[in-house]
Every structure is written in C-alpha cells, then in structure tokens.
C-alpha cells in the first residue's frame, strides 16, 4: 500500500464480478476517481478490471472467499479509516471504524421461499446466517430503494436510522431511435430465478393468439442458448427467439433502445433494477 502514513477508505467489492453490480462498480470507480478521496479497493479475482484500472492506483485482487478476504483485511486495516462493503456482506473481522454495507440482494431475505433448486436455496441460507452473524449494531446500511430498506429492517432487525437510501447510476441518456415494432428484450442470464421457462411458455401462448410476427431478444451465453428449450422444433412460425449473447453495456443499451418493450428480468430486486 502506497503512502505509509496515509489513511484510506476501503471499498470492498469482493463478490461483485458480473451483471448490474459490475456496471455500477465501473460507474463508481470512475466517479470517485474525480474526487479527492484516498481510496483502496478490493477487487474480486473473477472481475476483469482492465477497463477501469486507469482510474485506480491502490487496489488488491483477491479470490472470492472469506478466508482470503479476512487475511486481506488484517494486512491493511491499520491504514483504513472507514469501510464500504459493496457486495452485501459485512467485514470478516471486527473493526472499530465506520462501516457501511451497500445491500442489494433481496434473495437473502427469504431463501427457502424462492423458486430455486435446493442447492441454491441452501447456499443463500448459509449466506444469510453468515451475514447475520457478522452484523454489528453500529454498521450502516445503504439500499437502492425503500422496498429493500423496509425488508432489510424487517428480516435482519436493523434500526431504521442505520439505513440510508442512496441509488446511483449513469445518468447519460441513450440516443432516441426508431423502435422496431413488436419486439421485446429480456436482459438476463439463464439462472433459474430469472424465470426463462415462464417467459418461453408465455411467448408461445401469445404467438398462437396473434397473426403478426413477434421477436424476443435474449442475452444468454451462446452454448447455454443452443442447448435450451428456446430451440425446440414446435415453436410457432410467427415467433423468433433471437439471442444476442453476452454483450457490452453500451451494446445492450442500444438493443434496449431499439426494442419496443423491455421485460424486467427478475421477480426479485437487485442491482439491475436501477440500471433499467
């Protein structure tokens, strides 16, 4: 760590490596680069930081495990004046400085009541109780919406005065272009809780009830899409499932701008909601 006597704000972005969280992380890093705040980052090793490392000087890349995370905290805690955890989970060690947790994962509130496989439910349940175990009454929590703030207070028994609502996003407006009629876009991966099976069945029913052509754009990994139910032989001829794959944020915004309808990809609120 440069600046031996200097104190830093630690922004711990462990467990943030894809999707809406990654987009918001890029926005955050670039915004803070313009500030006069001395910041030290923890980045998830699965995260490609090549696009943002021009904006940062002090950081460490760590593997997404609590063992590695704890070791990294102990190595630098003497140079840290406050902490912001960007990935829902509080610090893995006890600290006597200000801690804020940017919480977004609504899935952690009631894992057993979700439409997920048993294995994923157990993983989320373990994360939930790990979070509760590591919570401290002096920590501050930051949410994107009142909805998540209310649930956070209820499920994790956190006092209202310890919760702030602070959404942020890139306010640049996309170019207004002509919409393609009868087109839909569903920007989501192929995880079970993204409800692709419902979407597929709904569009089959809709296509059978109308006479015009409809298109649904998807953002699924190419290999998964090829093997998925979207490629069944009995799909109505007036229905096209078009997979654009995993694209950059700018490309995705372009597709969203061209589509006539945007379908929000989840029953549960997450980082993506604010981006939409």
Secondary structure, 3 states (H helix, E strand, C coil): CCCCCCCEEEEEECCCCCHHHHHHHHHHHHHHHCCCCCEEEEEECCCCCCCCHHHCCCEEEECCCHHHHHHHHHHHHHHEEEEEECCCCCCCCCCCCEEEEECCCHHHCCHHHCCCCHHHHHHHHHHHHHHHHHCCCCCEEEECCHHHHHHHHHHHCCCHHHEEECCCCCCCCCCCCCCEEEEEEECCCCCHHHCHHHHHHHHHHHHHHCCCCEEEEECCCHHHHHHCHHHCCCCCCCEEEEECCCCCHHHHHHHHHHEEEECCCCCCCCHHHHHC
